[in-house]
Amino acid sequence: MHIAEGFLPPAHAIAWGVASAPFVVHGVRSLTREVRENPESTLLLGAAGAFTFVLSALKLPSVTGSCSHPTGTGLGAILFRPPIMAVLGTITLLFQALLLAHGGLTTLGANVFSMAIVGPWAGYALYRVLRRCGVPLMTAVFFGAFAADLSTYCVTSVQLALAFPDPGSGFLGALGKFGSIFAVTQVPLAVSEGLLTVLVMRLLVQSSKGELTRLGVFLSGKRTGTKTAEKTGAVA
């Protein structure tokens, strides 16, 4: 998800930036409301952001000289929902571009769209579906984190294929090539991230059960608000 500085054609870089902007703006409003109404969640928000920053900064060699990364966005999406994760992911990618030369400013919109928007929404959606179907919490967390990681690289493959279609087979041919490059390392990485996210969630259950109850993490159905979550407190 770290498309390098200047790698995308200008029109593509601008288009992905425009596509990402509404999600980030909405996320800023959601984050502001969360902090204003529940200032005690600030520490957990920081932990979710730090988890994303550390995992997505790891560079693991892939084939053809490229690199793959965990994303770390599934945890934050499960805890605070995808809109807030759009902001935390954007901040993460911005600092990585400025301080670590991971990604770039011109490609920030594309990187945000794949890692901070699609990834969290895909992971959260699968997590909620599994919970509504009665799947145990930790199993749903694993698959949510797995989906958030893998979907990020599926979108990155689409972005690169749109920008650089194969001369002979066009977009589909390029998509197959980019997808196969990432798939070699990303599938086991997604499994590893899922397992790590489960471990972190278990630690949070032990140390911050009250906060997780307020956030509705233990509810197997649709979230019904802060007061209802506080009253139930049941671990499904």
C-alpha positions in Angstrom: 0.0 0.0 0.0 3.1 2.3 -0.1 3.0 3.3 -3.7 6.2 5.4 -4.1 6.4 9.1 -4.6 5.8 10.1 -8.2 5.0 6.6 -9.3 1.4 7.2 -10.4 0.5 9.4 -13.3 -0.7 12.9 -12.1 -4.3 12.3 -13.2 -4.5 9.0 -11.2 -2.8 10.6 -8.1 -5.3 13.5 -8.2 -8.3 11.1 -8.8 -7.4 8.9 -5.8 -6.9 12.0 -3.6 -10.4 13.3 -4.5 -11.9 9.9 -3.9 -10.3 9.6 -0.5 -11.0 13.2 0.8 -14.7 12.7 1.7 -14.0 9.6 3.8 -11.2 11.4 5.7 -13.4 14.5 6.3 -16.1 12.3 7.7 -13.6 10.5 9.8 -12.3 13.7 11.3 -15.8 14.6 12.4 -16.3 11.1 13.9 -13.0 11.3 15.7 -13.7 14.7 17.1 -17.1 13.6 18.3 -15.6 10.5 19.9 -13.0 12.4 21.8 -15.4 15.1 22.9 -18.1 12.7 24.1 -15.7 10.1 25.5 -12.3 11.6 26.4 -11.4 8.4 28.2 -11.1 6.7 24.8 -8.0 8.8 23.9 -5.5 6.3 25.2 -7.1 3.4 23.3 -7.3 5.6 20.2 -3.5 6.3 20.5 -2.9 2.5 20.9 -4.9 1.7 17.8 -3.0 4.4 15.8 0.4 3.1 17.1 -0.5 -0.4 16.2 -1.2 0.6 12.7 2.0 2.7 12.4 4.3 0.0 13.7 2.9 -2.8 11.7 2.6 -0.9 8.4 6.2 0.4 8.8 7.6 -3.2 8.6 9.1 -3.9 5.2 9.2 -7.5 4.2 10.7 -8.4 0.8 8.4 -9.7 -1.8 9.1 -11.1 -5.3 10.5 -8.9 -8.2 12.2 -6.6 -5.7 9.0 -5.1 -4.2 8.0 -5.2 -0.5 4.9 -6.2 1.4 3.7 -4.8 4.7 1.1 -5.7 7.4 -1.4 -2.9 7.8 -2.7 -3.0 11.3 -6.0 -1.3 10.4 -8.3 -4.1 11.4 -7.9 -3.6 15.1 -8.8 0.1 15.0 -11.7 -0.6 12.7 -13.2 -3.2 15.0 -12.7 -0.9 18.1 -13.8 2.5 16.7 -15.4 1.7 13.3 -13.9 2.5 9.8 -14.5 6.3 9.7 -12.1 6.9 12.6 -9.6 4.5 11.1 -9.6 6.6 7.9 -8.1 9.4 10.0 -5.7 7.3 11.9 -4.5 5.6 8.7 -4.1 8.9 6.9 -2.0 10.3 9.8 0.1 7.1 9.7 0.7 7.2 6.0 1.5 10.9 6.1 4.2 10.5 8.8 5.6 7.4 7.0 5.9 9.4 3.8 7.6 12.3 5.5 9.8 10.4 8.0 10.4 7.0 6.6 10.2 7.5 2.8 7.4 4.9 2.7 5.0 6.0 0.1 4.8 9.6 -0.9 2.8 12.9 -0.8 1.7 12.7 -4.5 0.5 9.1 -3.9 -1.0 9.7 -0.5 -4.5 9.7 -1.8 -4.1 6.3 -3.4 -2.4 4.8 -0.4 -5.1 6.2 1.9 -7.8 4.8 -0.2 -6.4 1.3 -0.1 -5.1 1.1 3.4 -7.1 3.6 5.5 -10.5 3.3 3.7 -11.1 0.0 1.9 -9.1 -2.1 4.3 -10.9 -1.0 7.4 -14.3 -1.2 5.8 -13.7 -4.7 4.4 -12.3 -5.9 7.7 -15.1 -4.4 9.8 -17.8 -5.6 7.4 -16.6 -9.2 7.6 -16.2 -8.9 11.4 -19.8 -7.7 11.9 -21.3 -10.3 9.6 -19.5 -13.1 11.5 -20.5 -11.7 14.9 -24.2 -11.5 13.8 -23.9 -15.1 12.7 -22.8 -16.0 16.2 -19.1 -16.5 15.5 -17.0 -16.2 18.6 -15.4 -12.8 19.2 -11.7 -13.8 18.7 -12.5 -15.8 15.5 -14.3 -12.8 14.1 -11.4 -10.6 15.0 -9.0 -12.8 13.2 -10.9 -12.8 10.0 -11.6 -9.1 10.2 -7.9 -8.3 10.5 -7.1 -10.8 7.7 -9.6 -9.2 5.4 -8.4 -5.7 6.2 -4.9 -6.7 5.3 -5.6 -8.6 2.1 -8.2 -6.3 0.7 -5.7 -3.4 1.0 -3.3 -5.2 -1.4 -6.2 -6.2 -3.8 -7.0 -2.5 -4.1 -3.3 -1.6 -4.6 -3.2 -4.1 -7.4 -6.2 -2.5 -9.0 -4.7 1.0 -8.7 -1.4 -0.1 -10.3 -3.2 -2.0 -13.1 -5.3 1.0 -13.9 -2.2 3.2 -14.1 0.0 0.7 -15.9 -2.1 -1.7 -18.1 -0.4 -4.5 -19.9 0.5 -3.6 -23.5 -1.0 -6.9 -24.7 -3.7 -7.9 -22.3 -4.7 -4.5 -20.9 -6.1 -3.9 -17.4 -6.9 -7.6 -16.6 -3.5 -8.8 -17.6 -1.8 -6.2 -15.5 -4.2 -6.9 -12.6 -3.2 -10.6 -12.7 0.5 -9.8 -12.7 0.3 -7.3 -9.8 -2.0 -9.5 -7.9 0.2 -12.5 -8.2 3.2 -10.5 -7.1 1.6 -9.5 -3.8 -0.3 -12.8 -3.2 3.0 -14.7 -2.7 3.8 -12.9 0.5 0.5 -11.1 1.5 -1.6 -14.1 2.2 0.7 -15.5 5.0 1.2 -11.9 6.2 -2.6 -11.5 6.5 -2.8 -14.7 8.5 0.1 -13.5 10.8 -1.6 -10.1 11.2 -4.9 -11.8 12.1 -3.2 -13.9 14.8 -1.4 -10.9 16.2 -4.6 -8.9 16.3 -6.3 -11.6 18.2 -3.4 -11.6 20.8 -3.7 -7.8 21.2 -7.5 -8.0 21.5 -7.1 -10.7 24.3 -4.8 -8.3 26.1 -7.3 -5.5 25.7 -10.1 -7.7 27.0 -8.1 -8.3 30.2 -7.0 -4.7 30.7 -9.8 -2.5 29.2 -12.9 -4.6 29.4 -15.0 -1.6 30.5 -14.0 0.5 27.5 -14.5 -2.4 25.1 -18.0 -2.9 26.5 -18.8 0.8 26.0 -17.6 0.5 22.4 -19.9 -2.5 21.8 -17.1 -5.0 21.0 -18.8 -7.7 23.0 -22.2 -7.3 21.4 -22.9 -9.9 18.7 -25.6 -7.9 17.0 -25.8 -4.3 15.8 -24.3 -1.7 18.0 -27.0 0.1 19.9 -25.1 3.0 21.4 -23.0 3.8 24.4 -25.7 3.6 27.1 -27.0 0.2 25.9 -23.5 -1.2 25.6 -22.7 -0.1 29.1 -25.9 -1.7 30.5 -25.4 -5.1 28.8 -21.7 -5.7 29.5 -22.3 -9.3 28.4 -19.5 -11.2 26.6 -21.0 -13.0 23.6 
